[in-house]
Amino acid sequence: MITNLLVWLVVGLIAGFLASKVSSGKGMGLPMDIVVGLLGAAVGGYLAGIAGIAVGGGFLGQIMVAFAGALLLLFAVRMVFSGGRFSHR
């Protein structure tokens, strides 16, 4: 149980940090990187399931799905809050 929670937090941290670096060029801070990564993992896992994509690759596969989901999440949030245009801050 505790090990699973730690794995989720580490995956969330890595995926959120990488996604925030790719999308804005800097991290958003430890708590927000974890939140974005965890939400991204949920989004990525859900979309992979809908598309019929089996997520394999163990830890690295989890990070890749969470990273892709976090990027989509950050893109969607920026689109909503920038009035429909993508902008870097």
Sequence and secondary structure as in RCSB ss.txt:
>XXXX:A:sequence
MITNLLVWLVVGLIAGFLASKVSSGKGMGLPMDIVVGLLGAAVGGYLAGIAGIAVGGGFLGQIMVAFAGALLLLF
AVRMVFSGGRFSHR
>XXXX:A:secstr
 HHHHHHHHHHHHHHHHHHHHHHHSS   HHHHHHHHHHHHHHHHHHHHHHT    SHHHHHHHHHHHHHHHHHH
HHHHHHTTTS    
